[in-house]
Amino acid sequence: MKQHTQIGATTQEAISLALQKLGKTREQVDVEVLQEGKKGFLGFGARSAEVRVTVKEVQVRSTIEVEEAEQQNTTQFVEPTVIDDVETISSQVSEQPSDIETVQQIVEEQKEEEETSINPIEDAKTYLVNIAEQLGIHDLEIETTREGKYVLFQLKSEKAALLIGKRGQTLNSLQQLTHLVLNKSAKQFLMVKLDVENYRERRQEALELLADRMADKALRLNQRVTFEPMQSYERKIIHNQLANRLDIETYSEGTEPNRYLVIEPVKNG
């Protein structure tokens, strides 16, 4: 019995490498998965897949059995049926589909099965669950809502703070990664919004209050005031909040990821 144990980044890769070394096809071997591969999170917790591939034994009939079968074939002669009716032959041929049509039908059925089995939103949810487990979060609940090309992932957990991070940095990173995973298998381009227990709504309200306080401070001191570096969408919230005020102006300075917002009193005259 011929066997080979192979390690690979994924189970499929390990199987393919083993088949190449054995010189066999997938139908000619039995595969035993010793360890599933694991990608891990940002390089942590990754592990290789390991499989054991065994070549199937082929049952060969003995020489005596072969000879007996040949003798039976020579002694039992069946007179062939002669069909001299051309229409009969044509009808028999037309009733059976050709090999090409059969293959095409099988390929189309496989394509339909693959298309129905791929669900990019479910793939993204599975990805988020795996990431959460790497962070020690095992109670993650995910609700999804889709409106056109926009998909909202609403996350819930007792450890929500781990998913949000400092000023939403972890949440923003997860949103970018989920965006990539979702569009990897989606048929059309989709936009992702990731939220944890309405954090983004609370963050917007806090930024709007901060914008008003900082604008008043700039007027009181009669000098420009600056914010700490922020994401572009957070700077936009502050710009929009102060857009209708005529006594101050807002603008951004610096380069990403350290770009920040400035409020400056409008100078009269």
C-alpha positions in Angstrom: 0.0 0.0 0.0 1.6 3.3 -1.1 1.1 6.3 1.1 2.4 9.8 1.3 1.9 12.4 4.1 2.0 16.1 2.9 1.9 19.5 4.5 0.5 22.6 2.8 -0.9 26.1 3.5 -4.4 24.8 2.9 -6.0 21.3 2.8 -6.5 21.5 -1.0 -2.9 22.6 -1.6 -1.6 19.7 0.5 -3.7 17.2 -1.5 -2.5 18.7 -4.8 1.1 18.4 -3.8 0.7 14.8 -2.7 -1.0 13.9 -5.9 1.9 15.4 -7.9 4.4 13.4 -5.9 2.5 10.2 -6.2 1.6 10.7 -9.9 -2.0 9.9 -9.3 -5.4 11.6 -9.8 -7.9 12.4 -7.1 -10.0 9.4 -8.0 -7.1 7.0 -7.6 -6.4 7.8 -3.9 -8.0 8.0 -0.5 -7.4 11.2 1.5 -7.3 11.5 5.2 -7.1 15.0 6.7 -4.8 14.9 9.7 -5.0 18.7 10.4 -7.0 21.5 8.8 -5.2 24.6 7.8 -5.8 27.9 9.6 -4.9 31.3 8.2 -4.9 33.1 11.6 -5.4 36.8 12.1 -2.7 39.2 11.0 -0.2 36.3 11.0 -1.1 35.0 14.5 -2.6 31.6 15.1 -1.8 30.3 11.6 -1.1 26.6 11.0 -0.5 24.4 8.0 -2.8 21.7 6.8 -1.6 18.1 6.9 -3.1 15.1 4.9 -2.3 11.4 4.4 -2.9 10.2 0.8 -3.2 6.5 0.2 -3.2 4.9 -3.3 -6.2 2.7 -3.8 -5.6 -1.0 -4.5 -6.7 -2.2 -7.9 -8.4 -5.6 -7.9 -6.9 -7.7 -10.8 -8.6 -10.9 -12.0 -6.5 -14.0 -12.1 -5.2 -15.4 -15.4 -7.6 -18.4 -15.1 -10.6 -16.2 -14.7 -9.6 -14.2 -17.8 -9.1 -17.3 -19.9 -12.5 -18.7 -18.8 -14.2 -15.5 -19.7 -12.5 -15.5 -23.1 -13.7 -19.0 -23.8 -17.3 -18.1 -22.8 -17.2 -15.2 -25.2 -16.0 -17.4 -28.1 -18.6 -20.2 -27.5 -21.6 -17.9 -27.0 -22.1 -16.3 -30.3 -25.1 -14.0 -30.8 -26.2 -13.3 -34.3 -26.2 -9.6 -34.9 -29.5 -7.9 -35.7 -29.5 -6.5 -39.2 -31.4 -3.2 -39.5 -32.0 -2.2 -43.1 -34.4 0.5 -42.3 -32.7 3.8 -42.5 -35.5 5.7 -40.8 -35.3 3.2 -37.8 -31.6 3.8 -37.5 -32.0 7.6 -37.6 -34.7 7.5 -34.9 -32.6 5.4 -32.6 -29.6 7.7 -33.0 -31.7 10.9 -32.5 -33.3 9.5 -29.3 -29.9 9.3 -27.5 -28.1 12.6 -26.8 -24.5 12.8 -28.0 -21.5 12.7 -25.5 -20.8 16.4 -26.2 -24.3 17.4 -25.2 -24.1 15.3 -22.1 -20.8 16.9 -21.0 -22.2 20.4 -21.7 -25.2 19.6 -19.6 -23.1 18.4 -16.7 -20.8 21.5 -16.9 -23.9 23.9 -16.9 -25.3 22.1 -13.9 -22.0 22.4 -12.0 -21.9 26.1 -12.8 -25.4 26.6 -11.5 -24.5 24.7 -8.3 -21.3 26.8 -7.8 -23.2 30.1 -8.3 -25.9 29.2 -5.9 -23.4 28.0 -3.3 -21.4 31.2 -3.3 -22.9 33.8 -0.9 -20.5 36.7 -0.4 -22.4 38.1 2.6 -22.2 34.8 4.4 -18.5 34.5 3.5 -18.0 37.9 5.1 -19.9 37.0 8.2 -17.8 33.8 8.5 -14.7 35.9 8.2 -15.8 38.3 10.9 -16.6 35.4 13.3 -13.1 33.9 12.7 -11.5 37.3 13.4 -13.5 37.7 16.6 -12.5 34.3 17.8 -8.8 35.2 17.3 -9.5 38.2 19.6 -11.1 36.0 22.2 -14.7 36.9 21.4 -17.0 33.8 21.2 -20.4 35.5 21.6 -20.4 37.5 18.4 -23.9 38.1 16.8 -24.1 39.6 13.3 -27.2 41.2 11.6 -26.9 42.2 8.0 -29.1 44.6 6.0 -28.7 45.3 2.3 -30.0 48.2 0.3 -28.9 48.1 -3.3 -25.1 48.1 -3.3 -24.8 49.0 0.4 -24.4 46.3 3.0 -24.6 47.0 6.8 -23.1 44.6 9.2 -24.3 45.3 12.8 -22.2 43.5 15.4 -23.1 42.6 19.0 -20.9 41.2 21.8 -20.2 41.5 25.5 -16.7 42.5 24.4 -17.7 45.2 22.0 -14.8 47.4 23.1 -12.3 45.0 21.6 -14.1 45.3 18.2 -14.2 49.1 18.3 -10.7 49.9 19.5 -9.3 53.3 20.3 -11.5 55.9 18.7 -12.9 53.2 16.4 -9.5 52.3 14.8 -10.1 48.5 15.1 -13.6 48.9 13.8 -12.4 50.9 10.7 -9.7 48.2 10.0 -12.3 45.4 10.2 -14.6 47.4 7.9 -11.8 47.7 5.2 -11.0 44.0 5.5 -14.7 42.9 5.3 -15.0 45.1 2.2 -12.2 43.2 0.5 -13.7 39.8 1.5 -17.2 40.7 0.4 -16.1 41.9 -3.1 -13.8 38.9 -3.6 -16.8 36.7 -4.7 -19.6 39.3 -5.2 -21.0 39.6 -8.8 -21.3 43.4 -8.4 -19.3 46.0 -6.4 -20.7 46.4 -2.9 -20.1 49.1 -0.2 -19.6 47.9 3.4 -20.5 49.7 6.6 -19.5 47.9 9.8 -21.0 49.0 13.1 -20.8 47.7 16.7 -23.9 48.3 18.8 -24.6 51.7 17.1 -21.1 53.0 17.9 -20.9 55.1 14.7 -24.1 57.0 15.6 -22.8 57.7 19.1 -19.5 58.8 17.7 -21.1 61.2 15.2 -23.2 62.8 18.0 -20.0 63.2 20.1 -18.1 64.8 17.2 -20.9 67.3 16.5 -20.9 68.4 20.1 -17.1 68.7 20.0 -17.2 70.7 16.8 -19.5 73.3 18.4 -17.3 73.5 21.6 -14.1 73.9 19.6 -15.7 76.6 17.4 -16.7 78.6 20.4 -13.2 78.2 21.8 -11.7 79.5 18.6 -13.9 82.6 18.8 -13.2 83.1 22.6 -9.5 83.0 22.2 -9.6 84.7 18.8 -7.1 82.2 17.4 -7.1 78.9 15.4 -7.7 75.6 17.2 -6.8 72.2 15.9 -8.2 68.7 16.4 -6.2 65.4 16.8 -5.7 63.4 13.6 -8.9 61.8 12.4 -10.3 59.6 9.7 -11.6 61.5 6.6 -15.2 60.6 7.3 -14.9 62.0 10.9 -13.4 65.2 9.6 -16.3 65.4 7.2 -18.8 65.2 10.1 -17.2 68.2 11.7 -17.1 70.2 8.5 -20.8 69.5 7.9 -21.7 70.5 11.5 -20.0 73.9 11.1 -20.8 74.5 7.4 -23.5 77.1 8.1 -21.5 79.2 10.6 -20.2 82.5 9.1 -18.0 83.5 12.0 -15.5 80.6 11.6 -13.9 78.5 8.8 -12.7 74.9 8.8 -10.0 73.2 6.8 -7.7 70.2 7.0 -3.9 70.1 7.2 -1.3 67.4 7.1 -1.1 64.1 5.3 -2.8 60.8 6.0 -2.9 59.1 8.4 -2.0 62.2 10.5 -4.3 64.6 8.7 -6.2 66.9 11.1 -8.9 69.6 11.1 -8.5 73.3 11.9 -11.0 75.8 13.0 -10.1 79.5 12.6 -12.1 82.7 13.3 -13.1 84.7 10.3 -11.2 88.0 10.3 -13.5 91.0 9.6 -12.3 93.7 7.3 
